[in-house]
């Protein structure tokens, strides 16, 4: 049994939905499909989710909502007309939007309810189209499916008991079409997942029904060893482990959201990344364990920008019991998460995403707390950092990884600000100036992959 998930680019138009229907129809093992809201049809187009957010803004600021609703309905009408299915769905969609606007008084609750409509409407019309072409399909809402979540708006977390109910979905005689991105709380409110929502829903459903394979269809055929926009014809990865994918996703790979792997990782359900526009290509398979290729100790190189490091120097720091604990408590008090904590005997650095300081937490307040509670000899702050991360299960068995990488950076005049290697030894991080980020990635990639074909 396979669970398949289709992203917004795969469902942006009637033509794309016809491709999706053919994919579902071509394999009897594809019994459940999780769908996203319609994405962009072109670079200048607008995603339906963004249109729904704009509707929310208009409503909450007292502006007229008729035009915003019309634009949303027009988008679905173009799809329904192209699929030649019952246009009566449009009245249902419009009434649903109006009902949410009229009855939900909480701004946060209303935003979640409106955002969920993108996926919900798409699932309904895709189910209708599949039945029209001879596939016994049924729309099923997340609530009906059993996706029970916690109650914080825009930050849904799955309640573990959901898996027991989800398991019964595999007994259905229909191909089930489930909207992604949201679940239902115990109070029957619609609550959306924070990020990568439809990917998360797909993985949850795949785990719930104990699928043999979770296929994630998008607009690329493979996960590549580096960003195709920065490297010409990068190496296509055929097989990668959950751990490698998690490291690369966290460090900037956009194909698959890192949190979306958690449900399938626990049950070791393989994930296949595939291309809706070229479904004959098998794509990249994410697995629990893979065969080590000696000539490829590094499987991928990723780069992410927008980091700040705070470095504390204190003589005999290593003998001061509780220093790191108190630092982490300061970060928790300011509601900050960290990415890396490189350290020496008399110094310790903490690397954070700079955008966290755009909210309630101010960098100067954090520094003041550090000086007050930790009494370091000196505190240094570095902004505008990029993190270049190399990842590979084979790194722990291969001698000279750090030397090869630092040599590549040195030969390309890239100054390394910081180095950190995880305890698992499958990743190594290099902090560089943001202006050198792309040059650093290309230099490292060339050193590892220039002689590897395919």
Secondary structure as GFF3:
##gff-version 3
##sequence-region A 1 454
A	DSSP	beta_strand	2	6	.	.	.	ID=ss1
A	DSSP	three_ten_helix	8	11	.	.	.	ID=ss2
A	DSSP	alpha_helix	14	25	.	.	.	ID=ss3
A	DSSP	beta_strand	30	35	.	.	.	ID=ss4
A	DSSP	alpha_helix	48	60	.	.	.	ID=ss5
A	DSSP	alpha_helix	66	83	.	.	.	ID=ss6
A	DSSP	alpha_helix	88	103	.	.	.	ID=ss7
A	DSSP	alpha_helix	107	132	.	.	.	ID=ss8
A	DSSP	beta_strand	137	140	.	.	.	ID=ss9
A	DSSP	alpha_helix	142	145	.	.	.	ID=ss10
A	DSSP	alpha_helix	162	166	.	.	.	ID=ss11
A	DSSP	three_ten_helix	167	171	.	.	.	ID=ss12
A	DSSP	beta_strand	175	179	.	.	.	ID=ss13
A	DSSP	beta_strand	182	184	.	.	.	ID=ss14
A	DSSP	beta_strand	190	192	.	.	.	ID=ss15
A	DSSP	alpha_helix	197	208	.	.	.	ID=ss16
A	DSSP	beta_strand	213	218	.	.	.	ID=ss17
A	DSSP	beta_strand	223	224	.	.	.	ID=ss18
A	DSSP	beta_strand	236	237	.	.	.	ID=ss19
A	DSSP	beta_strand	239	241	.	.	.	ID=ss20
A	DSSP	alpha_helix	242	250	.	.	.	ID=ss21
A	DSSP	three_ten_helix	258	261	.	.	.	ID=ss22
A	DSSP	alpha_helix	262	267	.	.	.	ID=ss23
A	DSSP	beta_strand	270	275	.	.	.	ID=ss24
A	DSSP	three_ten_helix	276	278	.	.	.	ID=ss25
A	DSSP	beta_strand	284	287	.	.	.	ID=ss26
A	DSSP	beta_strand	300	313	.	.	.	ID=ss27
A	DSSP	three_ten_helix	317	319	.	.	.	ID=ss28
A	DSSP	alpha_helix	323	333	.	.	.	ID=ss29
A	DSSP	beta_strand	347	353	.	.	.	ID=ss30
A	DSSP	three_ten_helix	354	358	.	.	.	ID=ss31
A	DSSP	alpha_helix	363	374	.	.	.	ID=ss32
A	DSSP	beta_strand	378	391	.	.	.	ID=ss33
A	DSSP	three_ten_helix	393	397	.	.	.	ID=ss34
A	DSSP	alpha_helix	401	411	.	.	.	ID=ss35
A	DSSP	beta_strand	416	421	.	.	.	ID=ss36
A	DSSP	beta_strand	427	433	.	.	.	ID=ss37
A	DSSP	three_ten_helix	434	436	.	.	.	ID=ss38
A	DSSP	alpha_helix	437	449	.	.	.	ID=ss39
###
